[in-house]
Amino acid sequence: MDLDAITKHSALHIKPNGLILQYGTAGFRAKAEHLDHVMFRMGLLAVLRSKQTKSTIGVMVTASHNPEEDNGVKLIDPLGEMLAPSWEEHATCLANAEEQDMQRVLMDISEKAAVDLQRKAFVVIGRDTRPSSEKLSQSVIDGITVLGGQFHDYGLLTTPQLHYMVCCRNTHGGYGTATIEGYYQKLSKAFVELTKQAFCSGDENRSLKVDCANGIGALKLREMEHYFSQGLTVQLFNDGTKGKLNHLCGADFVKSHQKPPQGMEMKSNERCCSFDGDADRIVYYYRDTDGQFHLIDGDKIATLISSFLKELLLEVEESLNIGVVQTAYANGSSTRYLEEVMKVPVYCTKTGVKHLHHKAQEFDIGVYFEANGHGTVLFSKAAEMKIKQLAEELEDKKRKAAKMLENMINLFNQAAGDAISDMLVIEAILALKGLTVQQWDALYTDLPNRQLKVKVVDRQLISTTDAERRAVTPPGLQEAIDDLVKKYKLSRAFVRPSGTEDVVRVYAEADSQARFPMTSKCERNLQWRTLGRTGKQIQ
């Protein structure tokens, strides 16, 4: 490790005074003008991680659903997973180190992680369409090259596409071809094969309106469109030709505001969906004949997918275990429907995709989606082998179901939640089952719910257990919540500290809005009764 060269290059990427950042599930995010030093240092860290794992590591420059003036960076581990928790700590330490401490911090990380500095390193890079992303990607490359690492810059990619590329490279083609064409061909071939029967039955004019959040998803979906155009027409809105990234559009906007994105005209009962800025989240929605807006979020996406997969397993008479993983934010109606109607086991984890992903790996088939629309399905190696065997050995109707399962394996991006992949999965299932968007929405009715956040002086005063559904400290907080919840039917509520800012997030649901009105007065009551015992002034 040429420490002098690192110091020289680091002087070209100076850390702003007093800036402290925390690496979390979303990596680093901040105003773009504050991130040059972080990008350089994450290039350094990616090289160390590559040497330690003897694998290709990914660096994605994006701030996902954040405003256009923000940017961010996240590292991708060998099988397309999010960065290991111990390396999240290394990332935070390196990003916040003062210039004079850089050499020491790099050596400390190398020693703690037992990095063989003589090994070769290879890093792949992707970026979104933000005005700042190209320059910040160059800062990453500067960090990689000063440590002697090799790299491949894919340029403009969705975040899930870079996860796919990393997984392909480290499985030496076993997962797919590590090119954008390889990605398009793998997904589109599975989609076309899966939907042949549905489209041959006369339903050949399916159309979907897609809000691309003025982000990278528009560019990549337009490139891919001709691969799967048989049977499905997509109309792109907020495609980046005008309007700002994520401004009044995108999955996060639609989910948070419970209304359509700006720039999309919706007719009654038209199927519409929204991606977020880096195309790893998706939500569906429609207007009914009375003009009322209906949101179909990650909970209903997980329900549709897991129900279909279970039906196929029953058809082939195979006892592979399937599980659905949710967070505390999942609507109670979805959990009850899965457990009581579909007889599919449901498990809850802490908030954050990495927690859901790890839990989903415990099943033959693990379905996970956050309510915000970020999720995918994981198939164990044993399950994949069994399904491929069944597709070859079974006959007639059972063989057809096994082939559907086999194509489902290829249609999901198992490395990460992927809006394009999930969109094709959903469209295939709706076509095969002959479901309209209204029929899908009618599987169950969401319980009325409300989310809010409360500013506090010190969020660390609150700690939780039971997948963040119950408060442990401060004393009396959980008892206060329990007292409120007892007053309402089918109700539950929880509070949890934010992972990145001094706020406490509050969630509540009950059987009806009328019985549990979360008006401003009620919100204040809930805030003070549940948080007022912390002994700290709510700001």
N, C-alpha and C positions, 0 to 999 in steps of 0.2 A: 504494500500500500504506500503510494507516494504521497506522504502527508503534506509535503511542501507544495506540491502541485494542487492538492485539494484546497489548501489555504489560499493559494493564488486565485483559483477559480471561484472560491466562495466569496472573495472580495468583490466579485462582479455581481453577486446575488445577495446583497446585504439584508440582514434581518432588521425590520423596523423596530425601533426602541419600544420596549414595553409590551409588544405583541405576544400574547400567549394563546396557543391553540391546542385543542384536544382531538386526537384521532378517535373516531367512533365508528359505528356501523356504516355511516356514510363517508368515512374518511375525513379529510379536512375540508372545510368550507369557510369562505370569507369573501370580502370584497376582492375582486381580481387584482387590484393594484397592490395588495398586501401579500401576495402569494408567490412572488418570484423566488424568494429564498427557500420556501417550502418545496417547490417543484424541483429545484436543484438538489435539495437534500433527499427527497424521495427517490430521485434517480440514483443517488449513492446507496440508499437503503435497499432499493430493488436489486442492485448488484450483489450486496451482501446476502440478501435472502436467496438469490439465485445460486450463489456459491454454496450456501448452507444446505439447500434442498437438492442441489445438483439438477435443477429443473429450470424451465423457462418461467419467468414471472411477468405479470402484466401491470402496466401503469395506465390508468384511465383518467384523463383530464376532463372533468365535468362537475357541475353542481346540480345536476338532475333537475328537480322541480323548483329550484331557487330562482330568483329574479336574474335577468340577463347580465346585470353588472357584477354579480357574484361569479365565483368559480371555485373549483375544488379538485381534489385528487384522491384516488383510492388505489391500493395495491391489490393485485389478484394472485392468489396462491396457486400451486401447481395443477390442481384438478378443477380450476375455475372457481374455487371457493373464495370467500372473503378472507382477508389476512388473519392469521392466527392471533389470538388475544395477546400472547407474550410479545409479538412483534408490533402490535398496536402500541404497547408501552414504549418499545424502542422508537417507533415513529414519532410519538409525542415528545419524547426526550430529545431526539435529534432535531426536530422542528423548532423547539424552544431554546436550544443551546445558544449561548452567546458565541460570537465569532472566536474569541480566544479559547473557548472550550471545545470547539468542533473536533480537533484531533483526538482529545481525550475521550469524548463521547463515542466517536467511531471505533476507537480501540476497545472501549468498554463493551460495546455491542458485539464486536467480533469475538471477544473473549467469553462473554456470557453465553452467546449462542454457538460457541465452538465452530466458528466459521473458518474454513480452510481458505486462506487468502490466495493461495496459489491456483485454486480451481478457476476454470473458465466460467463466465457468466453470460446469460442471454436474457434480454428483456424485450417485450413487445409493448408498443404504445398505441393508444387510440385517443381520440378527442371528439368533443361535440362541436356544435356550430357556433358557439359564443365567439364574439369578436376577439376576446382575449385568449382563446384556447390555443391557437397556433403558436403564439409567442411563448406561452407557458409550457407547451410541449417541448420547445427548443431548450428551455431551462432544464427539463427532465433529461433530455439527451445530453446536455452538458455534464450533468451529474453522473450519468452512466459512463460516458467516454473517459472522464478524468480518472475513473477507477479501473479503466481497461475493459469494461464490459462491451459486449456486442449487442446490437439492437436491430429490431425491424419496426419501422414506423408505419402502421396501417393507415394513418391519417384519420379521416372522418369515419367513425363507427358509432353505433349505439353501444351503450355499456354492456348489454348482454352479448353482443357480437364479440367484444373483446374477451369476455369470459369464455365464450365458445372457442375462440382462437387459442387461448392458453391451454384449455383442456385438450384440444386436438393435438397440439404440439407435444404435450407431455404424455399422451397415450399413443404417440407415434402413428396417428391416423386411425387408431381404434375407435375413436369417437366420431371422427369425420375429417374432412379435408380443411386445413387451416387457411382458407382463403374466403373472401366474401362470396365468390361463386359457389364454393363448397357449401357454405351456410345456406345460400338460397336454394341450391339444388336438393340438399338433404331435406329441408322443411317442405318445399313445394312437392317433391316426389311423394313424400308421405301423405301430404294433404290430398293430392290428386288421387292416389291409390285408395285412400280412406273414403273419399266421397264419390267414387265412381258410381256406386249403386244408387245413392241419393240423387245424383244429377241425371242418371239414366231414367229415373222415374218421372221426369217431367219438370222438376223444380230446378230449372236451369238458368233462371234470371235473378238469382239472389244478389242483392245490392246492400252495401254497408257504407254508411257515412263515417269517416274517421277524422277526428280532430287531432292534429299532430303537434299541437302546442307550439307551433313555429320552431320546431326543433329538428334534431337529426333523424327522427322517425320518419318524417316526410320524405327526405332524400332517399333513405334506404327502402322505404315501402314502394316508392316510385320505381326504384331500380329493380325491385323484386316482382313487381306487379305482373309482368308478362309471364313469369314462371308458373303462376297459379290462376291465371285469368279465366281458364275454363271453369265456368260455374259460379264464379264470384267476382263481382265488380266492386271496387272500392272507389269512393269519391273522397278526395282529400280536401280538408279545410284547415286553415291556419298552417299552411305548408311552408312558411318561411319567406314567401315572396313579399309579404307586407305584415306589419305587426311585430311586436317584440316577443321574444321567447318567454313562454309561461305567463304572459300578461293577459288576464281575463280569459284564459283558455287552459287546456291541459287537464290531466286526470286529477291533480291535486286541487285545482280550482273547482272543478265540477263536484268532486267529493265534498269539499269543505263548504261550498256555497249552495249545494243542492239545486243547481240550475245549469242550463246549457251554456257552453262556451260562447263567447262573442264570435261573430263571424260565421255561424252555422244556422241555417234555416231548417227547422224540423217540421215535417208534416206528421199528421196523426199516425201513430203506431209504426213509424220508421225506426229501424234498428240503427243506433248510433253508438260510437265508442270514442274514448279519448285516451291518448298516450300522455305520458309526462315528457319532460324535456329531453331525457336521454333514453326514452322508450323501454324502461323496465317495469312500468306500471300501466295497467289498463283498467278502465271502468266502462260499463255499458249503461245506456239510458234510452228513454223514449218518452213521447208525450201521448197520453190517451186521447180519446175522442172529445173529452171535455177540456183538453188543453193542460191537464195536470202533468207535472214532470215526475218521472219515476226513475230512480237511480238503482242500478244493479251493480253492487260493489263486489269486493273480493270474497265476501262470505258466500254470496250466491254463485259466484264463479266456481268456488271450491265445491259447492253443493252439486252443481250441474256436472262437473267433471268426475267427482268421486262416485256419484250415482251411476253415471254411464260406465265407468270402469268396473264397478261392482256387478252391474248387469252382464257385462262381457265375461267376467270371471264365473258367474253363475252359469252362463251359457256353455262354457267349456268345462264346467264341473271341476274347477281347479281351486284348491283351498289356499291360495296365496293370501297372506294377511295384508289388509289395506287399512291405513290409518289416516285421519285428517288432523292436522296440527293448526291450532289457532292461537291468538293472543287474547288477553283480557278484553280487548276492544271488539272482539267478535260479537255480533248481535245474538242475544240469548235464543231467539227463534231459530237461527241457523243451527245452533248446537243441538237444540231439542229435535229439530227435524232430522238431522243426521243420525242421532242416537236412537230416537224412538220410531221414526218412520223407515229410514234406510238401514237401520241396524249397523251403522258404521261407527266404530269407536273414534272418539274425539279426544285430543290431548291439548293442553294449554301450556305455552312457554312464556318466558319473558318477552317483552317487546323487542323487536329487532330481527331482521331476516336471518341473521347468522344463527340465532337460537332456534328458529323454526326449521331451518335447513338441517341442522345437526340432529334434531329430534326426528325429522322425516327419514333420516338415514337408518333408523332403527327398524323400519318395516320393509316387507317385500315391495310394497307400493306405498310411498308416503306422499300425501297431497298436502301442500301448505300454501296458504294465502293470507296475507294481512288484509284487513278490511279496506286499506287504501288501494288494493288491486295489484300488489306486488307478490308474486308467487309462481310456483311451478309444481311439477310432479317428479319424484325420484323413483327409479326402479333399481332394485338391488341387482347385482350381477347374476345371482342365482335365479331371480325372477325373470331377467332378460333371457337367460339360457332356456328356462322352462317354457317360456312363451314361444320362443323360436322353435323349440322342439315340437310343441303342440301344433304350431302352424304347419309343420311338415308332416306330422303323423295323423292328425285328426281328419275326419271326412265331413263333407257336406256342410251343414249349418254350423257345427262346432268348429270346423276348420275356418269358416268365414269369420267367426267371432275371434278366433286366435289370430288371424291375419290382421284384424282391426286392432287388437292389442299390440301386435308387432309394429304396425304403422304409428300407433300412439306413442310408443317408445321413441321413435325417430322424430315425431312432430314436436315433442317437448324439448325445450332447451334445459337439460338437467343441470347445467352449470349455474344457472341464475334465472330469476324471474325475467321474463322476456315478453314485452307487449305484442310484438309481431307473432311470435310463436303461440302465445296464449290466444290471440285473436283467431288464428287459423284453427286451433283446437276447438274453440267455442263454436266457430262457424261450421266446422265439420260435425260436431255433436248435434247442433240445432238442425242441420240438414238431414242427418241420418235418423234422428228421432222425429222429424217433421214438426218441430216445435216453433211457434212464433215467439217473439220476444216477450209478449204479454203472458203466454203460457209458462214460459221460464220464470218470469217474475212472480207468477201466482203459486209457485211451489210452496211458499210460505210467506207470511206477512211479517216484516220486521217490527220489533217492538220499538215504540217511540224512544228516542235517546237524545242525549245532549252531551257535548264535550266542551270544555272550557279550560283555560289555564289561569292560574293565580300567581301573581308576582310575589315572591317572598325574599326575605333577606338572605336566608341560608337554606337551600333545598336539601342539604345533607342531614338536616334534623329529622327528615322523614325517611324511614327505611321500610322495606316491604318483604313479604314472603308469599308463598303459594302463587308463583308466577305473577307477582306484583298485584295480586287481587286483594291482599290483606296487609294493612299497615302494622308494623311492629313497634315503631317509635314515631312520635313521642307517645308516652302513656296516655291512654284515654281517647286517642284519635279514632282507633277502630271501633271502640264502643259507641262513639258519637255517630259514626257512619251507620253502624248496625241499628241504632235507635231510629234513624231516619228511614232506613230501608224497610223496617218492619211495618211501616204505615201504609205501604203500597203493594198491590198485587203484582207478582212476577217481576219484582224490582230487585235491582242490585246496583251498587255503586262502588267505586274505588278511587283512590288517589295515588299518584306515583310521582316521584321527582323526575324532572327532565334530566336527560343525560348530558345536556350541553349548556343550559342556561338556568338562571335562578328563578325558575317557575315550577309550580306543582300542577300537574295535569289532573283534571277531574272528569270522571265519566259516570253517567247515571242512565238507567233505563227502567221502564215500568210498562204496565199493560196498556196504558192510554195516556195521551198527552193531557187530556182533561183531568185525569186523576193525579197526574204528577207533572204539573205545569212548571217548566223550568223558565219562569219569567225572570226579569231582572231582580225582583224582590226575592224570589226563591233562590236565585243564584247567589245573591249576597248572603242569604241565610245558610246555604250549604257551605259556602266558602268560610264564613266565620265560625260555624259550629264544628266543622271538621278541621279547620286549619288554625283557628284562633287559640288553640291550646298549645301551640308550639312555643309560646312565650316570646315570639318575634312579631314585630309590626308588619302587617301585610302592606306592601307599598301601593 
